[in-house]
Amino acid sequence: MSAGFSSWLLGTNALGGMFGMAIGIFIVLAATTFGAALLYAISGFGFAVLAAPLFLLFLDPARAIQLVIIISTAVSIAVLRGLLQAIAPWLLLRLALGSLVGLPLGLVAFRYADPILVRAAAGAMIFGFAILMAVSRRQSDPPGKGNHWTAFAMNPGLDLAAGAISGFASALVGQPGPPVLIYLLLAGAAPRTVRATLLAFFALSYGVTLASHAATIGITASTWLAAGILIPFAFLGGLAGRPIGDRLGADTFALLAIALLAVAGAYTLGAAALAFATA
């Protein structure tokens, strides 16, 4: 990358400059994209959960969330191949319908929300997700009992509600995954069904959210170009994550996911608190 091109790409110029950031921050975003896609390929979730907090630390919320949505859409479609037969179609349909209900509310909130509150909402959701995962994992196999703990039984109404919350979160902070994943985990859905249904739901949810952002809020050419530059890093992370996911044990993965989510959520909440204190 030449000095002139990197200055145009990362700096602020008459065309609007993509990020207004230094080359070092671009490297951080590229590494974050790779790592988030790696986690996504291993687990079937986690791209936005890991990428959004770090993107929000360096970019304004509108550009950060739109970048996460664009990249997540591309990665979701690419990773979905090979898991189509494991999808629960009626569950997927209800989640998608619910998402369509929550999406407009999220778009309204996105347009008018305070940037600091958006960061805080993202951090709180991620950190809460980590806590719920930890509690669910601890209670799922009580010592000496060998039974699987579930908080509730899945039903169509809860499917729709989980989808609605996910649609709201997708438009507001670019993270449709945590609400649905929390719901499926607490309901005790089969792991393969969870992974396949989540990937399909992400592909649909991110695609609709992306189209909604483009139609109602607008996505600048510089944001599209930035996403195009970062997407190859996401594809590389996805390719690297597939063989790791095949060999990674369930317990090891759960501990890794909980740790990553807790750190990302706490860090983003801390950044939001700092921004609020210095505003």
C-alpha positions as CSV (number, residue, x, y, z in Angstrom):
1,M,0.0,0.0,0.0
2,S,1.6,3.3,-1.1
3,A,1.8,6.3,1.2
4,G,-0.5,8.3,-1.0
5,F,-3.1,5.6,-1.1
6,S,-2.9,4.8,2.6
7,S,-3.3,8.6,3.3
8,W,-6.4,8.7,1.2
9,L,-7.7,5.4,2.6
10,L,-7.2,6.2,6.3
11,G,-7.1,9.9,6.5
12,T,-9.7,12.7,6.2
13,N,-9.9,14.3,2.8
14,A,-12.3,16.2,0.6
15,L,-14.0,12.9,-0.4
16,G,-14.8,12.2,3.2
17,G,-12.0,9.8,4.0
18,M,-13.0,6.4,5.1
19,F,-12.1,6.3,8.7
20,G,-10.0,9.3,9.7
21,M,-7.6,6.9,11.4
22,A,-3.9,6.0,11.3
23,I,-2.4,3.0,9.5
24,G,-1.9,1.3,12.9
25,I,-5.7,1.4,13.5
26,F,-6.4,-0.1,10.1
27,I,-4.0,-3.0,11.1
28,V,-6.0,-3.4,14.3
29,L,-9.3,-3.5,12.4
30,A,-7.9,-6.0,9.9
31,A,-6.6,-8.3,12.7
32,T,-10.0,-7.9,14.5
33,T,-11.8,-8.9,11.3
34,F,-9.6,-12.0,10.9
35,G,-10.0,-13.0,14.6
36,A,-13.7,-12.5,14.6
37,A,-14.2,-14.6,11.5
38,L,-12.0,-17.3,13.0
39,L,-14.2,-17.5,16.0
40,Y,-17.3,-17.4,13.8
41,A,-16.1,-20.4,11.7
42,I,-15.2,-22.3,14.9
43,S,-18.5,-21.7,16.7
44,G,-21.2,-20.5,14.3
45,F,-21.5,-17.2,16.1
46,G,-19.4,-14.4,17.4
47,F,-18.3,-12.3,14.5
48,A,-20.2,-9.2,15.5
49,V,-19.9,-9.9,19.2
50,L,-16.1,-9.7,18.9
51,A,-15.7,-7.2,16.0
52,A,-18.3,-4.6,17.0
53,P,-16.8,-3.6,20.4
54,L,-13.3,-3.0,18.9
55,F,-14.7,-1.3,15.8
56,L,-16.7,1.0,18.1
57,L,-13.5,2.0,19.9
58,F,-11.9,3.4,16.8
59,L,-14.8,4.5,14.5
60,D,-17.9,6.5,14.9
61,P,-20.9,4.2,15.7
62,A,-22.6,4.6,12.3
63,R,-19.6,3.6,10.3
64,A,-18.5,0.9,12.8
65,I,-21.9,-0.8,12.9
66,Q,-22.4,-0.6,9.1
67,L,-19.0,-2.1,8.5
68,V,-19.8,-5.0,10.9
69,I,-23.2,-5.6,9.1
70,I,-21.6,-5.6,5.6
71,I,-18.7,-7.9,6.5
72,S,-21.0,-10.2,8.6
73,T,-23.4,-10.6,5.7
74,A,-20.6,-11.8,3.4
75,V,-19.1,-14.1,5.9
76,S,-22.4,-15.6,6.9
77,I,-23.3,-16.6,3.4
78,A,-19.8,-18.1,2.8
79,V,-19.8,-20.1,6.0
80,L,-23.3,-21.5,5.6
81,R,-22.4,-23.9,2.9
82,G,-22.4,-27.5,4.1
83,L,-24.8,-27.0,7.0
84,L,-28.1,-26.6,5.1
85,Q,-29.5,-30.0,6.0
86,A,-29.1,-29.3,9.7
87,I,-31.3,-26.2,9.7
88,A,-34.6,-26.3,11.5
89,P,-36.7,-24.5,8.8
90,W,-39.8,-23.6,10.9
91,L,-37.7,-22.3,13.8
92,L,-35.7,-20.3,11.2
93,L,-38.9,-18.9,9.7
94,R,-40.3,-17.8,13.1
95,L,-37.0,-16.1,14.1
96,A,-36.9,-14.3,10.8
97,L,-40.5,-13.1,11.1
98,G,-39.8,-11.8,14.6
99,S,-36.7,-10.1,13.4
100,L,-38.7,-8.2,10.8
101,V,-40.8,-6.8,13.6
102,G,-37.9,-5.7,15.7
103,L,-35.8,-4.3,12.9
104,P,-37.7,-1.0,12.3
105,L,-37.6,-0.2,16.0
106,G,-33.8,-0.8,15.9
107,L,-33.4,1.5,12.9
108,V,-35.3,4.3,14.6
109,A,-33.1,3.9,17.7
110,F,-30.0,3.8,15.5
111,R,-30.9,7.1,13.8
112,Y,-31.5,9.0,17.0
113,A,-29.5,7.2,19.7
114,D,-26.6,8.9,21.5
115,P,-23.3,7.4,20.3
116,I,-22.2,6.8,23.9
117,L,-25.4,4.9,24.7
118,V,-24.9,2.8,21.6
119,R,-21.5,1.8,22.9
120,A,-22.9,1.1,26.3
121,A,-25.7,-1.0,24.9
122,A,-23.3,-3.1,22.8
123,G,-21.0,-3.7,25.8
124,A,-23.9,-4.5,28.2
125,M,-25.4,-6.9,25.8
126,I,-22.2,-8.7,25.2
127,F,-21.2,-8.9,28.9
128,G,-24.7,-10.1,29.8
129,F,-24.4,-12.7,27.1
130,A,-21.2,-14.0,28.6
131,I,-22.7,-14.2,32.1
132,L,-25.8,-16.1,30.9
133,M,-23.6,-18.5,29.0
134,A,-21.5,-19.1,32.1
135,V,-24.5,-19.7,34.2
136,S,-26.1,-22.0,31.7
137,R,-22.9,-24.0,31.3
138,R,-22.5,-24.4,35.0
139,Q,-26.1,-25.6,35.5
140,S,-26.4,-27.7,32.4
141,D,-24.6,-30.7,34.0
142,P,-24.9,-30.7,37.8
143,P,-22.3,-33.0,39.4
144,G,-23.4,-36.5,39.8
145,K,-26.8,-36.0,38.1
146,G,-25.9,-36.2,34.4
147,N,-29.1,-34.5,33.2
148,H,-29.2,-31.5,31.0
149,W,-30.6,-28.3,32.5
150,T,-32.9,-26.1,30.5
151,A,-34.5,-22.8,31.5
152,F,-37.7,-23.3,29.4
153,A,-39.1,-25.2,26.5
154,M,-39.0,-23.7,23.1
155,N,-42.4,-22.6,21.6
156,P,-43.5,-20.5,18.6
157,G,-44.2,-17.4,20.7
158,L,-40.7,-17.4,22.3
159,D,-39.2,-18.0,18.8
160,L,-40.9,-14.9,17.6
161,A,-39.9,-12.9,20.6
162,A,-36.3,-13.9,20.4
163,G,-36.3,-13.0,16.7
164,A,-37.8,-9.6,17.5
165,I,-35.1,-8.8,20.1
166,S,-32.5,-10.0,17.6
167,G,-33.8,-7.7,14.8
168,F,-33.7,-4.7,17.2
169,A,-30.2,-5.5,18.2
170,S,-29.1,-6.1,14.6
171,A,-30.1,-2.6,13.5
172,L,-28.9,-0.8,16.6
173,V,-25.6,-2.4,17.3
174,G,-25.1,-4.9,14.4
175,Q,-25.4,-8.0,16.6
176,P,-28.4,-10.2,16.0
177,G,-26.7,-13.3,17.3
178,P,-26.6,-13.0,21.2
179,P,-30.4,-12.8,21.7
180,V,-31.1,-15.9,19.5
181,L,-28.1,-17.8,20.8
182,I,-29.0,-17.2,24.4
183,Y,-32.5,-18.4,23.7
184,L,-31.4,-21.6,21.9
185,L,-28.8,-22.4,24.5
186,L,-31.2,-21.9,27.5
187,A,-33.8,-23.9,25.7
188,G,-31.4,-26.8,25.3
189,A,-31.5,-27.0,21.5
190,A,-29.1,-29.5,19.9
191,P,-25.6,-28.0,19.2
192,R,-25.7,-28.8,15.4
193,T,-29.1,-27.4,15.1
194,V,-28.1,-24.3,17.0
195,R,-25.0,-23.7,14.7
196,A,-26.8,-24.3,11.4
197,T,-29.9,-22.3,12.3
198,L,-27.8,-19.4,13.6
199,L,-25.7,-19.3,10.5
200,A,-28.8,-19.3,8.3
201,F,-30.5,-16.7,10.5
202,F,-27.4,-14.5,10.4
203,A,-27.3,-14.6,6.6
204,L,-31.0,-13.6,6.4
205,S,-30.9,-11.0,9.2
206,Y,-27.7,-9.3,8.1
207,G,-28.9,-9.2,4.5
208,V,-32.2,-7.6,5.5
209,T,-30.5,-5.2,7.9
210,L,-27.9,-4.2,5.3
211,A,-30.7,-3.5,2.7
212,S,-32.6,-1.5,5.4
213,H,-29.6,0.6,6.3
214,A,-28.8,1.3,2.6
215,A,-32.4,2.3,1.9
216,T,-33.2,4.4,5.1
217,I,-30.0,5.7,6.5
218,G,-27.6,5.4,3.6
219,I,-24.1,3.8,3.4
220,T,-21.3,6.0,2.0
221,A,-19.1,4.8,-0.8
222,S,-16.1,5.0,1.5
223,T,-17.8,2.6,3.9
224,W,-18.4,0.1,1.1
225,L,-14.8,0.3,0.0
226,A,-13.6,-0.2,3.6
227,A,-15.7,-3.3,3.9
228,G,-14.4,-4.6,0.6
229,I,-10.8,-4.2,1.9
230,L,-11.6,-5.9,5.2
231,I,-13.7,-8.8,3.8
232,P,-10.7,-10.8,2.5
233,F,-9.3,-10.8,6.1
234,A,-12.7,-12.2,7.2
235,F,-12.6,-15.0,4.5
236,L,-9.0,-15.9,5.6
237,G,-10.2,-16.1,9.2
238,G,-13.1,-18.3,8.2
239,L,-10.8,-20.7,6.2
240,A,-8.4,-21.0,9.1
241,G,-11.2,-21.6,11.7
242,R,-12.8,-24.6,10.0
243,P,-10.1,-27.2,10.8
244,I,-9.7,-25.7,14.3
245,G,-13.5,-26.1,14.9
246,D,-13.4,-29.7,13.9
247,R,-10.8,-30.5,16.6
248,L,-11.7,-28.1,19.4
249,G,-13.5,-29.8,22.3
250,A,-16.9,-28.5,23.5
251,D,-15.6,-27.6,26.9
252,T,-12.5,-25.8,25.6
253,F,-14.6,-23.8,23.1
254,A,-17.2,-22.8,25.8
255,L,-14.5,-21.5,28.1
256,L,-12.8,-19.6,25.2
257,A,-16.1,-18.1,24.0
258,I,-17.1,-17.0,27.5
259,A,-13.7,-15.4,28.2
260,L,-13.7,-13.5,24.8
261,L,-17.2,-12.3,25.3
262,A,-16.6,-11.1,28.9
263,V,-13.5,-9.3,28.0
264,A,-15.0,-7.6,24.9
265,G,-18.2,-6.6,26.8
266,A,-16.3,-5.2,29.8
267,Y,-13.9,-3.3,27.6
268,T,-16.6,-1.7,25.6
269,L,-18.6,-0.8,28.7
270,G,-15.4,0.8,30.2
271,A,-14.9,2.8,27.0
272,A,-18.5,4.0,27.0
273,A,-18.1,5.0,30.7
274,L,-14.9,6.9,30.0
275,A,-16.5,8.7,27.0
276,F,-19.5,9.7,29.2
277,A,-17.2,10.9,32.0
278,T,-15.1,13.1,29.6
279,A,-18.0,14.3,27.5
